[in-house]
Amino acid sequence: MIEKKYHKAQKTANAWEISHLKWARELQGMSQTKLADVSGVPLRTIRSYENNQSDINKAQAIIVYKLATALGVKMETLMNL
């Protein structure tokens, strides 16, 4: 199941302090531009979350939902907890 892959990836992302969004996107083999196109979330917003310039934990739920849906994961998977 894809969520198991992401759960393991989350632990690695935490250890390396990598954005869960970036980790999930790279595991899907998706570019930031492609994620922006598929999700409808602006590229600038995605970059901001991936570079930890903005806190995805404080993002509007609809933004996290769109990203999670585009990546085929649960919203919680993208949160940096």
mmCIF file of the N, C-alpha and C atoms, coordinates in Angstrom:
data_MODEL
# 
_entry.id   MODEL 
# 
loop_
_atom_site.group_PDB 
_atom_site.id 
_atom_site.type_symbol 
_atom_site.label_atom_id 
_atom_site.label_alt_id 
_atom_site.label_comp_id 
_atom_site.label_asym_id 
_atom_site.label_entity_id 
_atom_site.label_seq_id 
_atom_site.pdbx_PDB_ins_code 
_atom_site.Cartn_x 
_atom_site.Cartn_y 
_atom_site.Cartn_z 
_atom_site.occupancy 
_atom_site.B_iso_or_equiv 
_atom_site.pdbx_formal_charge 
_atom_site.auth_seq_id 
_atom_site.auth_comp_id 
_atom_site.auth_asym_id 
_atom_site.auth_atom_id 
_atom_site.pdbx_PDB_model_num 
ATOM 1   N N  . MET A 1 1  ? 0.843  -1.189 0.000   1.00 0.00 ? 1  MET A N  1 
ATOM 2   C CA . MET A 1 1  ? 0.000  0.000  0.000   1.00 0.00 ? 1  MET A CA 1 
ATOM 3   C C  . MET A 1 1  ? 0.883  1.245  0.000   1.00 0.00 ? 1  MET A C  1 
ATOM 4   N N  . ILE A 1 2  ? 0.448  2.245  -0.715  1.00 0.00 ? 2  ILE A N  1 
ATOM 5   C CA . ILE A 1 2  ? 1.244  3.452  -0.888  1.00 0.00 ? 2  ILE A CA 1 
ATOM 6   C C  . ILE A 1 2  ? 1.461  4.192  0.436   1.00 0.00 ? 2  ILE A C  1 
ATOM 7   N N  . GLU A 1 3  ? 0.504  4.160  1.348   1.00 0.00 ? 3  GLU A N  1 
ATOM 8   C CA . GLU A 1 3  ? 0.661  4.863  2.628   1.00 0.00 ? 3  GLU A CA 1 
ATOM 9   C C  . GLU A 1 3  ? 1.800  4.282  3.461   1.00 0.00 ? 3  GLU A C  1 
ATOM 10  N N  . LYS A 1 4  ? 2.048  2.987  3.371   1.00 0.00 ? 4  LYS A N  1 
ATOM 11  C CA . LYS A 1 4  ? 3.169  2.390  4.109   1.00 0.00 ? 4  LYS A CA 1 
ATOM 12  C C  . LYS A 1 4  ? 4.487  2.956  3.606   1.00 0.00 ? 4  LYS A C  1 
ATOM 13  N N  . LYS A 1 5  ? 4.597  3.118  2.302   1.00 0.00 ? 5  LYS A N  1 
ATOM 14  C CA . LYS A 1 5  ? 5.802  3.691  1.711   1.00 0.00 ? 5  LYS A CA 1 
ATOM 15  C C  . LYS A 1 5  ? 6.005  5.109  2.237   1.00 0.00 ? 5  LYS A C  1 
ATOM 16  N N  . TYR A 1 6  ? 4.928  5.864  2.324   1.00 0.00 ? 6  TYR A N  1 
ATOM 17  C CA . TYR A 1 6  ? 5.027  7.237  2.793   1.00 0.00 ? 6  TYR A CA 1 
ATOM 18  C C  . TYR A 1 6  ? 5.296  7.312  4.286   1.00 0.00 ? 6  TYR A C  1 
ATOM 19  N N  . HIS A 1 7  ? 4.755  6.378  5.064   1.00 0.00 ? 7  HIS A N  1 
ATOM 20  C CA . HIS A 1 7  ? 5.014  6.372  6.501   1.00 0.00 ? 7  HIS A CA 1 
ATOM 21  C C  . HIS A 1 7  ? 6.508  6.187  6.753   1.00 0.00 ? 7  HIS A C  1 
ATOM 22  N N  . LYS A 1 8  ? 7.116  5.264  6.040   1.00 0.00 ? 8  LYS A N  1 
ATOM 23  C CA . LYS A 1 8  ? 8.551  5.045  6.167   1.00 0.00 ? 8  LYS A CA 1 
ATOM 24  C C  . LYS A 1 8  ? 9.319  6.281  5.689   1.00 0.00 ? 8  LYS A C  1 
ATOM 25  N N  . ALA A 1 9  ? 8.845  6.876  4.617   1.00 0.00 ? 9  ALA A N  1 
ATOM 26  C CA . ALA A 1 9  ? 9.489  8.078  4.082   1.00 0.00 ? 9  ALA A CA 1 
ATOM 27  C C  . ALA A 1 9  ? 9.393  9.233  5.070   1.00 0.00 ? 9  ALA A C  1 
ATOM 28  N N  . GLN A 1 10 ? 8.290  9.335  5.792   1.00 0.00 ? 10 GLN A N  1 
ATOM 29  C CA . GLN A 1 10 ? 8.132  10.403 6.770   1.00 0.00 ? 10 GLN A CA 1 
ATOM 30  C C  . GLN A 1 10 ? 9.205  10.303 7.847   1.00 0.00 ? 10 GLN A C  1 
ATOM 31  N N  . LYS A 1 11 ? 9.481  9.104  8.303   1.00 0.00 ? 11 LYS A N  1 
ATOM 32  C CA . LYS A 1 11 ? 10.516 8.926  9.327   1.00 0.00 ? 11 LYS A CA 1 
ATOM 33  C C  . LYS A 1 11 ? 11.866 9.383  8.805   1.00 0.00 ? 11 LYS A C  1 
ATOM 34  N N  . THR A 1 12 ? 12.174 9.049  7.575   1.00 0.00 ? 12 THR A N  1 
ATOM 35  C CA . THR A 1 12 ? 13.433 9.472  6.970   1.00 0.00 ? 12 THR A CA 1 
ATOM 36  C C  . THR A 1 12 ? 13.449 10.972 6.790   1.00 0.00 ? 12 THR A C  1 
ATOM 37  N N  . ALA A 1 13 ? 12.349 11.537 6.346   1.00 0.00 ? 13 ALA A N  1 
ATOM 38  C CA . ALA A 1 13 ? 12.258 12.991 6.161   1.00 0.00 ? 13 ALA A CA 1 
ATOM 39  C C  . ALA A 1 13 ? 12.455 13.710 7.486   1.00 0.00 ? 13 ALA A C  1 
ATOM 40  N N  . ASN A 1 14 ? 11.870 13.171 8.552   1.00 0.00 ? 14 ASN A N  1 
ATOM 41  C CA . ASN A 1 14 ? 12.050 13.773 9.871   1.00 0.00 ? 14 ASN A CA 1 
ATOM 42  C C  . ASN A 1 14 ? 13.512 13.747 10.277  1.00 0.00 ? 14 ASN A C  1 
ATOM 43  N N  . ALA A 1 15 ? 14.170 12.638 10.037  1.00 0.00 ? 15 ALA A N  1 
ATOM 44  C CA . ALA A 1 15 ? 15.572 12.497 10.431  1.00 0.00 ? 15 ALA A CA 1 
ATOM 45  C C  . ALA A 1 15 ? 16.459 13.479 9.680   1.00 0.00 ? 15 ALA A C  1 
ATOM 46  N N  . TRP A 1 16 ? 16.116 13.765 8.435   1.00 0.00 ? 16 TRP A N  1 
ATOM 47  C CA . TRP A 1 16 ? 16.930 14.658 7.609   1.00 0.00 ? 16 TRP A CA 1 
ATOM 48  C C  . TRP A 1 16 ? 16.357 16.073 7.548   1.00 0.00 ? 16 TRP A C  1 
ATOM 49  N N  . GLU A 1 17 ? 15.261 16.314 8.285   1.00 0.00 ? 17 GLU A N  1 
ATOM 50  C CA . GLU A 1 17 ? 14.601 17.615 8.302   1.00 0.00 ? 17 GLU A CA 1 
ATOM 51  C C  . GLU A 1 17 ? 14.213 18.083 6.898   1.00 0.00 ? 17 GLU A C  1 
ATOM 52  N N  . ILE A 1 18 ? 13.702 17.152 6.110   1.00 0.00 ? 18 ILE A N  1 
ATOM 53  C CA . ILE A 1 18 ? 13.224 17.435 4.759   1.00 0.00 ? 18 ILE A CA 1 
ATOM 54  C C  . ILE A 1 18 ? 11.708 17.585 4.822   1.00 0.00 ? 18 ILE A C  1 
ATOM 55  N N  . SER A 1 19 ? 11.191 18.529 4.065   1.00 0.00 ? 19 SER A N  1 
ATOM 56  C CA . SER A 1 19 ? 9.749  18.727 3.993   1.00 0.00 ? 19 SER A CA 1 
ATOM 57  C C  . SER A 1 19 ? 9.065  17.438 3.556   1.00 0.00 ? 19 SER A C  1 
ATOM 58  N N  . HIS A 1 20 ? 7.991  17.068 4.252   1.00 0.00 ? 20 HIS A N  1 
ATOM 59  C CA . HIS A 1 20 ? 7.243  15.868 3.861   1.00 0.00 ? 20 HIS A CA 1 
ATOM 60  C C  . HIS A 1 20 ? 6.622  16.050 2.483   1.00 0.00 ? 20 HIS A C  1 
ATOM 61  N N  . LEU A 1 21 ? 6.261  17.268 2.163   1.00 0.00 ? 21 LEU A N  1 
ATOM 62  C CA . LEU A 1 21 ? 5.717  17.545 0.837   1.00 0.00 ? 21 LEU A CA 1 
ATOM 63  C C  . LEU A 1 21 ? 6.750  17.237 -0.240  1.00 0.00 ? 21 LEU A C  1 
ATOM 64  N N  . LYS A 1 22 ? 7.952  17.711 -0.040  1.00 0.00 ? 22 LYS A N  1 
ATOM 65  C CA . LYS A 1 22 ? 9.024  17.457 -1.014  1.00 0.00 ? 22 LYS A CA 1 
ATOM 66  C C  . LYS A 1 22 ? 9.304  15.966 -1.115  1.00 0.00 ? 22 LYS A C  1 
ATOM 67  N N  . TRP A 1 23 ? 9.361  15.307 0.014   1.00 0.00 ? 23 TRP A N  1 
ATOM 68  C CA . TRP A 1 23 ? 9.652  13.868 0.044   1.00 0.00 ? 23 TRP A CA 1 
ATOM 69  C C  . TRP A 1 23 ? 8.575  13.092 -0.716  1.00 0.00 ? 23 TRP A C  1 
ATOM 70  N N  . ALA A 1 24 ? 7.310  13.413 -0.441  1.00 0.00 ? 24 ALA A N  1 
ATOM 71  C CA . ALA A 1 24 ? 6.205  12.715 -1.110  1.00 0.00 ? 24 ALA A CA 1 
ATOM 72  C C  . ALA A 1 24 ? 6.215  12.998 -2.610  1.00 0.00 ? 24 ALA A C  1 
ATOM 73  N N  . ARG A 1 25 ? 6.494  14.232 -2.959  1.00 0.00 ? 25 ARG A N  1 
ATOM 74  C CA . ARG A 1 25 ? 6.526  14.604 -4.382  1.00 0.00 ? 25 ARG A CA 1 
ATOM 75  C C  . ARG A 1 25 ? 7.636  13.869 -5.109  1.00 0.00 ? 25 ARG A C  1 
ATOM 76  N N  . GLU A 1 26 ? 8.813  13.817 -4.503  1.00 0.00 ? 26 GLU A N  1 
ATOM 77  C CA . GLU A 1 26 ? 9.938  13.125 -5.136  1.00 0.00 ? 26 GLU A CA 1 
ATOM 78  C C  . GLU A 1 26 ? 9.710  11.627 -5.221  1.00 0.00 ? 26 GLU A C  1 
ATOM 79  N N  . LEU A 1 27 ? 9.057  11.053 -4.215  1.00 0.00 ? 27 LEU A N  1 
ATOM 80  C CA . LEU A 1 27 ? 8.741  9.617  -4.273  1.00 0.00 ? 27 LEU A CA 1 
ATOM 81  C C  . LEU A 1 27 ? 7.793  9.316  -5.435  1.00 0.00 ? 27 LEU A C  1 
ATOM 82  N N  . GLN A 1 28 ? 6.961  10.269 -5.795  1.00 0.00 ? 28 GLN A N  1 
ATOM 83  C CA . GLN A 1 28 ? 6.052  10.106 -6.934  1.00 0.00 ? 28 GLN A CA 1 
ATOM 84  C C  . GLN A 1 28 ? 6.750  10.404 -8.254  1.00 0.00 ? 28 GLN A C  1 
ATOM 85  N N  . GLY A 1 29 ? 7.986  10.922 -8.177  1.00 0.00 ? 29 GLY A N  1 
ATOM 86  C CA . GLY A 1 29 ? 8.709  11.266 -9.393  1.00 0.00 ? 29 GLY A CA 1 
ATOM 87  C C  . GLY A 1 29 ? 8.105  12.477 -10.090 1.00 0.00 ? 29 GLY A C  1 
ATOM 88  N N  . MET A 1 30 ? 7.528  13.366 -9.302  1.00 0.00 ? 30 MET A N  1 
ATOM 89  C CA . MET A 1 30 ? 6.813  14.516 -9.845  1.00 0.00 ? 30 MET A CA 1 
ATOM 90  C C  . MET A 1 30 ? 7.629  15.788 -9.616  1.00 0.00 ? 30 MET A C  1 
ATOM 91  N N  . SER A 1 31 ? 7.668  16.644 -10.605 1.00 0.00 ? 31 SER A N  1 
ATOM 92  C CA . SER A 1 31 ? 8.347  17.936 -10.446 1.00 0.00 ? 31 SER A CA 1 
ATOM 93  C C  . SER A 1 31 ? 7.417  18.903 -9.708  1.00 0.00 ? 31 SER A C  1 
ATOM 94  N N  . GLN A 1 32 ? 7.983  19.980 -9.212  1.00 0.00 ? 32 GLN A N  1 
ATOM 95  C CA . GLN A 1 32 ? 7.173  21.003 -8.560  1.00 0.00 ? 32 GLN A CA 1 
ATOM 96  C C  . GLN A 1 32 ? 6.158  21.581 -9.549  1.00 0.00 ? 32 GLN A C  1 
ATOM 97  N N  . THR A 1 33 ? 6.606  21.797 -10.770 1.00 0.00 ? 33 THR A N  1 
ATOM 98  C CA . THR A 1 33 ? 5.729  22.354 -11.799 1.00 0.00 ? 33 THR A CA 1 
ATOM 99  C C  . THR A 1 33 ? 4.559  21.425 -12.097 1.00 0.00 ? 33 THR A C  1 
ATOM 100 N N  . LYS A 1 34 ? 4.836  20.141 -12.201 1.00 0.00 ? 34 LYS A N  1 
ATOM 101 C CA . LYS A 1 34 ? 3.782  19.162 -12.464 1.00 0.00 ? 34 LYS A CA 1 
ATOM 102 C C  . LYS A 1 34 ? 2.799  19.111 -11.298 1.00 0.00 ? 34 LYS A C  1 
ATOM 103 N N  . LEU A 1 35 ? 3.318  19.144 -10.071 1.00 0.00 ? 35 LEU A N  1 
ATOM 104 C CA . LEU A 1 35 ? 2.443  19.135 -8.897  1.00 0.00 ? 35 LEU A CA 1 
ATOM 105 C C  . LEU A 1 35 ? 1.546  20.379 -8.894  1.00 0.00 ? 35 LEU A C  1 
ATOM 106 N N  . ALA A 1 36 ? 2.112  21.506 -9.245  1.00 0.00 ? 36 ALA A N  1 
ATOM 107 C CA . ALA A 1 36 ? 1.322  22.737 -9.321  1.00 0.00 ? 36 ALA A CA 1 
ATOM 108 C C  . ALA A 1 36 ? 0.210  22.595 -10.360 1.00 0.00 ? 36 ALA A C  1 
ATOM 109 N N  . ASP A 1 37 ? 0.530  22.044 -11.511 1.00 0.00 ? 37 ASP A N  1 
ATOM 110 C CA . ASP A 1 37 ? -0.458 21.852 -12.578 1.00 0.00 ? 37 ASP A CA 1 
ATOM 111 C C  . ASP A 1 37 ? -1.566 20.886 -12.151 1.00 0.00 ? 37 ASP A C  1 
ATOM 112 N N  . VAL A 1 38 ? -1.176 19.771 -11.561 1.00 0.00 ? 38 VAL A N  1 
ATOM 113 C CA . VAL A 1 38 ? -2.147 18.737 -11.183 1.00 0.00 ? 38 VAL A CA 1 
ATOM 114 C C  . VAL A 1 38 ? -3.009 19.180 -10.004 1.00 0.00 ? 38 VAL A C  1 
ATOM 115 N N  . SER A 1 39 ? -2.402 19.847 -9.024  1.00 0.00 ? 39 SER A N  1 
ATOM 116 C CA . SER A 1 39 ? -3.118 20.212 -7.804  1.00 0.00 ? 39 SER A CA 1 
ATOM 117 C C  . SER A 1 39 ? -3.867 21.538 -7.898  1.00 0.00 ? 39 SER A C  1 
ATOM 118 N N  . GLY A 1 40 ? -3.404 22.415 -8.771  1.00 0.00 ? 40 GLY A N  1 
ATOM 119 C CA . GLY A 1 40 ? -3.999 23.748 -8.833  1.00 0.00 ? 40 GLY A CA 1 
ATOM 120 C C  . GLY A 1 40 ? -3.448 24.697 -7.784  1.00 0.00 ? 40 GLY A C  1 
ATOM 121 N N  . VAL A 1 41 ? -2.422 24.249 -7.059  1.00 0.00 ? 41 VAL A N  1 
ATOM 122 C CA . VAL A 1 41 ? -1.761 25.085 -6.051  1.00 0.00 ? 41 VAL A CA 1 
ATOM 123 C C  . VAL A 1 41 ? -0.616 25.825 -6.746  1.00 0.00 ? 41 VAL A C  1 
ATOM 124 N N  . PRO A 1 42 ? -0.492 27.130 -6.521  1.00 0.00 ? 42 PRO A N  1 
ATOM 125 C CA . PRO A 1 42 ? 0.562  27.884 -7.190  1.00 0.00 ? 42 PRO A CA 1 
ATOM 126 C C  . PRO A 1 42 ? 1.973  27.336 -6.917  1.00 0.00 ? 42 PRO A C  1 
ATOM 127 N N  . LEU A 1 43 ? 2.792  27.343 -7.945  1.00 0.00 ? 43 LEU A N  1 
ATOM 128 C CA . LEU A 1 43 ? 4.169  26.857 -7.837  1.00 0.00 ? 43 LEU A CA 1 
ATOM 129 C C  . LEU A 1 43 ? 4.905  27.572 -6.713  1.00 0.00 ? 43 LEU A C  1 
ATOM 130 N N  . ARG A 1 44 ? 4.702  28.856 -6.606  1.00 0.00 ? 44 ARG A N  1 
ATOM 131 C CA . ARG A 1 44 ? 5.382  29.641 -5.562  1.00 0.00 ? 44 ARG A CA 1 
ATOM 132 C C  . ARG A 1 44 ? 5.019  29.125 -4.164  1.00 0.00 ? 44 ARG A C  1 
ATOM 133 N N  . THR A 1 45 ? 3.778  28.737 -3.969  1.00 0.00 ? 45 THR A N  1 
ATOM 134 C CA . THR A 1 45 ? 3.322  28.196 -2.681  1.00 0.00 ? 45 THR A CA 1 
ATOM 135 C C  . THR A 1 45 ? 3.996  26.868 -2.388  1.00 0.00 ? 45 THR A C  1 
ATOM 136 N N  . ILE A 1 46 ? 4.064  25.997 -3.379  1.00 0.00 ? 46 ILE A N  1 
ATOM 137 C CA . ILE A 1 46 ? 4.719  24.695 -3.209  1.00 0.00 ? 46 ILE A CA 1 
ATOM 138 C C  . ILE A 1 46 ? 6.178  24.894 -2.839  1.00 0.00 ? 46 ILE A C  1 
ATOM 139 N N  . ARG A 1 47 ? 6.868  25.765 -3.547  1.00 0.00 ? 47 ARG A N  1 
ATOM 140 C CA . ARG A 1 47 ? 8.276  26.036 -3.242  1.00 0.00 ? 47 ARG A CA 1 
ATOM 141 C C  . ARG A 1 47 ? 8.447  26.576 -1.827  1.00 0.00 ? 47 ARG A C  1 
ATOM 142 N N  . SER A 1 48 ? 7.543  27.427 -1.421  1.00 0.00 ? 48 SER A N  1 
ATOM 143 C CA . SER A 1 48 ? 7.610  28.015 -0.093  1.00 0.00 ? 48 SER A CA 1 
ATOM 144 C C  . SER A 1 48 ? 7.478  26.943 0.990   1.00 0.00 ? 48 SER A C  1 
ATOM 145 N N  . TYR A 1 49 ? 6.568  26.003 0.813   1.00 0.00 ? 49 TYR A N  1 
ATOM 146 C CA . TYR A 1 49 ? 6.411  24.914 1.785   1.00 0.00 ? 49 TYR A CA 1 
ATOM 147 C C  . TYR A 1 49 ? 7.606  23.970 1.757   1.00 0.00 ? 49 TYR A C  1 
ATOM 148 N N  . GLU A 1 50 ? 8.084  23.643 0.586   1.00 0.00 ? 50 GLU A N  1 
ATOM 149 C CA . GLU A 1 50 ? 9.206  22.711 0.475   1.00 0.00 ? 50 GLU A CA 1 
ATOM 150 C C  . GLU A 1 50 ? 10.499 23.281 1.038   1.00 0.00 ? 50 GLU A C  1 
ATOM 151 N N  . ASN A 1 51 ? 10.672 24.584 0.934   1.00 0.00 ? 51 ASN A N  1 
ATOM 152 C CA . ASN A 1 51 ? 11.888 25.221 1.449   1.00 0.00 ? 51 ASN A CA 1 
ATOM 153 C C  . ASN A 1 51 ? 11.725 25.691 2.894   1.00 0.00 ? 51 ASN A C  1 
ATOM 154 N N  . ASN A 1 52 ? 10.610 25.293 3.514   1.00 0.00 ? 52 ASN A N  1 
ATOM 155 C CA . ASN A 1 52 ? 10.304 25.654 4.898   1.00 0.00 ? 52 ASN A CA 1 
ATOM 156 C C  . ASN A 1 52 ? 10.286 27.160 5.123   1.00 0.00 ? 52 ASN A C  1 
ATOM 157 N N  . GLN A 1 53 ? 9.945  27.912 4.086   1.00 0.00 ? 53 GLN A N  1 
ATOM 158 C CA . GLN A 1 53 ? 9.757  29.353 4.233   1.00 0.00 ? 53 GLN A CA 1 
ATOM 159 C C  . GLN A 1 53 ? 8.361  29.641 4.773   1.00 0.00 ? 53 GLN A C  1 
ATOM 160 N N  . SER A 1 54 ? 7.446  28.737 4.523   1.00 0.00 ? 54 SER A N  1 
ATOM 161 C CA . SER A 1 54 ? 6.090  28.783 5.071   1.00 0.00 ? 54 SER A CA 1 
ATOM 162 C C  . SER A 1 54 ? 5.828  27.445 5.746   1.00 0.00 ? 54 SER A C  1 
ATOM 163 N N  . ASP A 1 55 ? 5.027  27.472 6.797   1.00 0.00 ? 55 ASP A N  1 
ATOM 164 C CA . ASP A 1 55 ? 4.724  26.273 7.575   1.00 0.00 ? 55 ASP A CA 1 
ATOM 165 C C  . ASP A 1 55 ? 3.477  25.596 7.023   1.00 0.00 ? 55 ASP A C  1 
ATOM 166 N N  . ILE A 1 56 ? 3.659  24.421 6.434   1.00 0.00 ? 56 ILE A N  1 
ATOM 167 C CA . ILE A 1 56 ? 2.518  23.694 5.862   1.00 0.00 ? 56 ILE A CA 1 
ATOM 168 C C  . ILE A 1 56 ? 1.519  23.287 6.939   1.00 0.00 ? 56 ILE A C  1 
ATOM 169 N N  . ASN A 1 57 ? 1.970  23.202 8.187   1.00 0.00 ? 57 ASN A N  1 
ATOM 170 C CA . ASN A 1 57 ? 1.061  22.874 9.288   1.00 0.00 ? 57 ASN A CA 1 
ATOM 171 C C  . ASN A 1 57 ? 0.057  23.996 9.542   1.00 0.00 ? 57 ASN A C  1 
ATOM 172 N N  . LYS A 1 58 ? 0.346  25.192 9.060   1.00 0.00 ? 58 LYS A N  1 
ATOM 173 C CA . LYS A 1 58 ? -0.542 26.341 9.225   1.00 0.00 ? 58 LYS A CA 1 
ATOM 174 C C  . LYS A 1 58 ? -1.250 26.710 7.924   1.00 0.00 ? 58 LYS A C  1 
ATOM 175 N N  . ALA A 1 59 ? -1.115 25.862 6.935   1.00 0.00 ? 59 ALA A N  1 
ATOM 176 C CA . ALA A 1 59 ? -1.731 26.113 5.628   1.00 0.00 ? 59 ALA A CA 1 
ATOM 177 C C  . ALA A 1 59 ? -3.241 25.942 5.701   1.00 0.00 ? 59 ALA A C  1 
ATOM 178 N N  . GLN A 1 60 ? -3.930 26.573 4.772   1.00 0.00 ? 60 GLN A N  1 
ATOM 179 C CA . GLN A 1 60 ? -5.374 26.356 4.668   1.00 0.00 ? 60 GLN A CA 1 
ATOM 180 C C  . GLN A 1 60 ? -5.608 24.886 4.316   1.00 0.00 ? 60 GLN A C  1 
ATOM 181 N N  . ALA A 1 61 ? -6.626 24.321 4.905   1.00 0.00 ? 61 ALA A N  1 
ATOM 182 C CA . ALA A 1 61 ? -6.926 22.904 4.698   1.00 0.00 ? 61 ALA A CA 1 
ATOM 183 C C  . ALA A 1 61 ? -7.112 22.572 3.218   1.00 0.00 ? 61 ALA A C  1 
ATOM 184 N N  . ILE A 1 62 ? -7.717 23.467 2.461   1.00 0.00 ? 62 ILE A N  1 
ATOM 185 C CA . ILE A 1 62 ? -7.965 23.203 1.039   1.00 0.00 ? 62 ILE A CA 1 
ATOM 186 C C  . ILE A 1 62 ? -6.659 23.061 0.261   1.00 0.00 ? 62 ILE A C  1 
ATOM 187 N N  . ILE A 1 63 ? -5.641 23.813 0.646   1.00 0.00 ? 63 ILE A N  1 
ATOM 188 C CA . ILE A 1 63 ? -4.339 23.715 -0.012  1.00 0.00 ? 63 ILE A CA 1 
ATOM 189 C C  . ILE A 1 63 ? -3.721 22.348 0.261   1.00 0.00 ? 63 ILE A C  1 
ATOM 190 N N  . VAL A 1 64 ? -3.723 21.939 1.520   1.00 0.00 ? 64 VAL A N  1 
ATOM 191 C CA . VAL A 1 64 ? -3.155 20.632 1.881   1.00 0.00 ? 64 VAL A CA 1 
ATOM 192 C C  . VAL A 1 64 ? -3.958 19.519 1.217   1.00 0.00 ? 64 VAL A C  1 
ATOM 193 N N  . TYR A 1 65 ? -5.279 19.672 1.170   1.00 0.00 ? 65 TYR A N  1 
ATOM 194 C CA . TYR A 1 65 ? -6.131 18.680 0.522   1.00 0.00 ? 65 TYR A CA 1 
ATOM 195 C C  . TYR A 1 65 ? -5.784 18.530 -0.958  1.00 0.00 ? 65 TYR A C  1 
ATOM 196 N N  . LYS A 1 66 ? -5.643 19.649 -1.651  1.00 0.00 ? 66 LYS A N  1 
ATOM 197 C CA . LYS A 1 66 ? -5.307 19.604 -3.077  1.00 0.00 ? 66 LYS A CA 1 
ATOM 198 C C  . LYS A 1 66 ? -3.960 18.936 -3.311  1.00 0.00 ? 66 LYS A C  1 
ATOM 199 N N  . LEU A 1 67 ? -2.981 19.262 -2.492  1.00 0.00 ? 67 LEU A N  1 
ATOM 200 C CA . LEU A 1 67 ? -1.649 18.658 -2.640  1.00 0.00 ? 67 LEU A CA 1 
ATOM 201 C C  . LEU A 1 67 ? -1.697 17.156 -2.352  1.00 0.00 ? 67 LEU A C  1 
ATOM 202 N N  . ALA A 1 68 ? -2.366 16.788 -1.260  1.00 0.00 ? 68 ALA A N  1 
ATOM 203 C CA . ALA A 1 68 ? -2.464 15.375 -0.885  1.00 0.00 ? 68 ALA A CA 1 
ATOM 204 C C  . ALA A 1 68 ? -3.192 14.574 -1.958  1.00 0.00 ? 68 ALA A C  1 
ATOM 205 N N  . THR A 1 69 ? -4.261 15.124 -2.483  1.00 0.00 ? 69 THR A N  1 
ATOM 206 C CA . THR A 1 69 ? -5.024 14.446 -3.531  1.00 0.00 ? 69 THR A CA 1 
ATOM 207 C C  . THR A 1 69 ? -4.171 14.243 -4.778  1.00 0.00 ? 69 THR A C  1 
ATOM 208 N N  . ALA A 1 70 ? -3.444 15.270 -5.167  1.00 0.00 ? 70 ALA A N  1 
ATOM 209 C CA . ALA A 1 70 ? -2.593 15.175 -6.356  1.00 0.00 ? 70 ALA A CA 1 
ATOM 210 C C  . ALA A 1 70 ? -1.492 14.142 -6.176  1.00 0.00 ? 70 ALA A C  1 
ATOM 211 N N  . LEU A 1 71 ? -1.029 13.972 -4.935  1.00 0.00 ? 71 LEU A N  1 
ATOM 212 C CA . LEU A 1 71 ? 0.045  13.014 -4.659  1.00 0.00 ? 71 LEU A CA 1 
ATOM 213 C C  . LEU A 1 71 ? -0.484 11.630 -4.271  1.00 0.00 ? 71 LEU A C  1 
ATOM 214 N N  . GLY A 1 72 ? -1.787 11.506 -4.064  1.00 0.00 ? 72 GLY A N  1 
ATOM 215 C CA . GLY A 1 72 ? -2.380 10.224 -3.703  1.00 0.00 ? 72 GLY A CA 1 
ATOM 216 C C  . GLY A 1 72 ? -2.070 9.794  -2.284  1.00 0.00 ? 72 GLY A C  1 
ATOM 217 N N  . VAL A 1 73 ? -1.984 10.770 -1.369  1.00 0.00 ? 73 VAL A N  1 
ATOM 218 C CA . VAL A 1 73 ? -1.687 10.467 0.034   1.00 0.00 ? 73 VAL A CA 1 
ATOM 219 C C  . VAL A 1 73 ? -2.717 11.143 0.932   1.00 0.00 ? 73 VAL A C  1 
ATOM 220 N N  . LYS A 1 74 ? -2.702 10.780 2.200   1.00 0.00 ? 74 LYS A N  1 
ATOM 221 C CA . LYS A 1 74 ? -3.552 11.447 3.182   1.00 0.00 ? 74 LYS A CA 1 
ATOM 222 C C  . LYS A 1 74 ? -2.973 12.811 3.507   1.00 0.00 ? 74 LYS A C  1 
ATOM 223 N N  . MET A 1 75 ? -3.822 13.703 3.924   1.00 0.00 ? 75 MET A N  1 
ATOM 224 C CA . MET A 1 75 ? -3.365 15.050 4.287   1.00 0.00 ? 75 MET A CA 1 
ATOM 225 C C  . MET A 1 75 ? -2.311 15.000 5.394   1.00 0.00 ? 75 MET A C  1 
ATOM 226 N N  . GLU A 1 76 ? -2.499 14.104 6.349   1.00 0.00 ? 76 GLU A N  1 
ATOM 227 C CA . GLU A 1 76 ? -1.575 13.997 7.486   1.00 0.00 ? 76 GLU A CA 1 
ATOM 228 C C  . GLU A 1 76 ? -0.150 13.646 7.032   1.00 0.00 ? 76 GLU A C  1 
ATOM 229 N N  . THR A 1 77 ? -0.051 12.957 5.912   1.00 0.00 ? 77 THR A N  1 
ATOM 230 C CA . THR A 1 77 ? 1.256  12.550 5.390   1.00 0.00 ? 77 THR A CA 1 
ATOM 231 C C  . THR A 1 77 ? 2.106  13.764 5.069   1.00 0.00 ? 77 THR A C  1 
ATOM 232 N N  . LEU A 1 78 ? 1.492  14.850 4.651   1.00 0.00 ? 78 LEU A N  1 
ATOM 233 C CA . LEU A 1 78 ? 2.232  16.040 4.256   1.00 0.00 ? 78 LEU A CA 1 
ATOM 234 C C  . LEU A 1 78 ? 2.599  16.946 5.419   1.00 0.00 ? 78 LEU A C  1 
ATOM 235 N N  . MET A 1 79 ? 1.992  16.707 6.565   1.00 0.00 ? 79 MET A N  1 
ATOM 236 C CA . MET A 1 79 ? 2.255  17.570 7.706   1.00 0.00 ? 79 MET A CA 1 
ATOM 237 C C  . MET A 1 79 ? 3.624  17.258 8.308   1.00 0.00 ? 79 MET A C  1 
ATOM 238 N N  . ASN A 1 80 ? 4.337  18.317 8.670   1.00 0.00 ? 80 ASN A N  1 
ATOM 239 C CA . ASN A 1 80 ? 5.656  18.162 9.300   1.00 0.00 ? 80 ASN A CA 1 
ATOM 240 C C  . ASN A 1 80 ? 5.472  18.117 10.809  1.00 0.00 ? 80 ASN A C  1 
ATOM 241 N N  . LEU A 1 81 ? 5.094  16.946 11.302  1.00 0.00 ? 81 LEU A N  1 
ATOM 242 C CA . LEU A 1 81 ? 4.828  16.784 12.748  1.00 0.00 ? 81 LEU A CA 1 
ATOM 243 C C  . LEU A 1 81 ? 5.992  16.144 13.450  1.00 0.00 ? 81 LEU A C  1 
# 
